[in-house]
Amino acid sequence: MSQLQTLAHAQALDEKDPLRPYATEFYKKDGITYVDGNSLGLCSKRAEQAVLSVFAMWKQHGIDGWGEGTYPWFTLSERIGQALASLVGAHPDEVIATGSTTSNLHQLLATFYRPEGKRTKIVTDALNFPTDFYVIKSHLRLHHDDGQTHLRVVESQDGHTLCEDDIIAAMDEEVAVVLLSSVLYRSAQRLSLKKLTDAAHARGIIIGFDLCHSIGSIPHTLSADGVDFAVWCTYKHLNGGPGSVAGLYVHRRHHDRMPGLAGWFGSNKEKQFDMSPTFTQGDGAGAFQMGTPHLLSLAPLIGALELFAEVGLEAVREKSLKLTDYFLALLAAFPETQVFTVRTPIAHEQRGGHIYLEHKEAARICKALKQAGVIPDYRAPSGIRIAPVALYNSFTDVYTVVITLRQIMKDKTYERFSNTREVIA
Ligand SMILES: *Cc1c(COP(=O)(O)O)cnc(C)c1O
């Protein structure tokens, strides 16, 4: 056995890991190796405490919780927005915590998609997340007869990754808006936001990104890159909890734009309770809020984001790459696990925080993994996503995943399960 193949090697890597103490901040179950943090991050003790604090404020203050207590609710979305701004490399007034990824996409396409003359098309790519397609087509239907004619979809050459030059080639004088994901949800390919933004702007096109799979795993520089708008969820790598409030970013150069979908929480805060029928737009990204914030789904973020402020995203990214490099090396080290096709780009700058493996028995291999205490993520028809998360996964966790996978392939235990998708996968 080579040194790499030993548990001792994994343990030695853990000894040297500066983020190791943070695993105890999370609820990890004994005997379970959770590598699904790119679908739903684990619960932290700090997130739990923050929810209890907001709950206590409700008990104690009733309506006065809007202005009193530890985290006055009236300004909490802005306060969380500031913490999120530092994670995406934006000015504090460019980010707000609000809505969901889907509702924020609707808000920002309603704001930025203004077909005019020949410039009527929206560009996205064939590998984008379904909700992004549904939102785009909704807006195309609002402006045109159908949701198809003005949609331009950039195809993937290999079915898993995109070629940035193909995307740029689709940007012409007929394009109004480009909407892409920063990291693809399946293959975890990472796109260059700067390169694509420069190309769009050189052609007079507005460009926005969906950061669901990169926020909390990769540092961003949205303002400096000049990105026009962005959205993201907070329940994946940010560990905000199921359905936690999402985020949106709008570059300062667009802060005079009227929100496409205005609501009273987008008002100037001093004016909101004037109760005027005329909207007085709030400052910055806050103007893109709609109704009353979902306080109980915002609360966990107070605690969850504290961890990121303490650790810093550079350290998170550094460990994340080490974990996925180690995973790939181990996978290649055993004959039984060499049967998987790795669809994630190998180059660090093109890789997000998870690894996507393909195998025709993927559905039942995932069921066998779960039964053996490893929680992966299945994507039909043949994908297995493994996301070792820097804040709570160890090198020993990665070792356990590969050794378990090896055993399952060796004994063919997956044959005891049906190779079909569950309702939630
Ligand atoms: C997870 C995810 C979403 C989810 O959107 P919700 O509105 O939170 O349901 C959207 N886009 C991408 C790329 C995702 O990965």
The ligand as an SDF file (V2000), in Angstrom:
LIG
                    3D

 15 15  0  0  0  0  0  0  0  0999 V2000
  -29.6390   25.7570   -5.6900 C   0  0  0  0  0  0  0  0  0  0  0  0
  -29.7470   26.6130   -6.8840 C   0  0  0  0  0  0  0  0  0  0  0  0
  -30.8670   27.4280   -7.1020 C   0  0  0  0  0  0  0  0  0  0  0  0
  -32.0260   27.3610   -6.1530 C   0  0  0  0  0  0  0  0  0  0  0  0
  -32.9220   28.4230   -6.2400 O   0  0  0  0  0  0  0  0  0  0  0  0
  -34.0040   28.6270   -5.0750 P   0  0  0  0  0  0  0  0  0  0  0  0
  -34.7760   29.7910   -5.4930 O   0  0  0  0  0  0  0  0  0  0  0  0
  -33.2500   28.7850   -3.7920 O   0  0  0  0  0  0  0  0  0  0  0  0
  -34.8240   27.3720   -4.9950 O   0  0  0  0  0  0  0  0  0  0  0  0
  -30.8540   28.2720   -8.2040 C   0  0  0  0  0  0  0  0  0  0  0  0
  -29.8180   28.2900   -9.0490 N   0  0  0  0  0  0  0  0  0  0  0  0
  -28.7310   27.4930   -8.8880 C   0  0  0  0  0  0  0  0  0  0  0  0
  -27.5910   27.5690   -9.8430 C   0  0  0  0  0  0  0  0  0  0  0  0
  -28.6790   26.6270   -7.8050 C   0  0  0  0  0  0  0  0  0  0  0  0
  -27.6070   25.8360   -7.6400 O   0  0  0  0  0  0  0  0  0  0  0  0
  1  2  1  0
  2  3  1  0
  2 14  2  0
  3  4  1  0
  3 10  2  0
  4  5  1  0
  5  6  1  0
  6  7  2  0
  6  8  1  0
  6  9  1  0
 10 11  1  0
 11 12  2  0
 12 13  1  0
 12 14  1  0
 14 15  1  0
M  END
$$$$
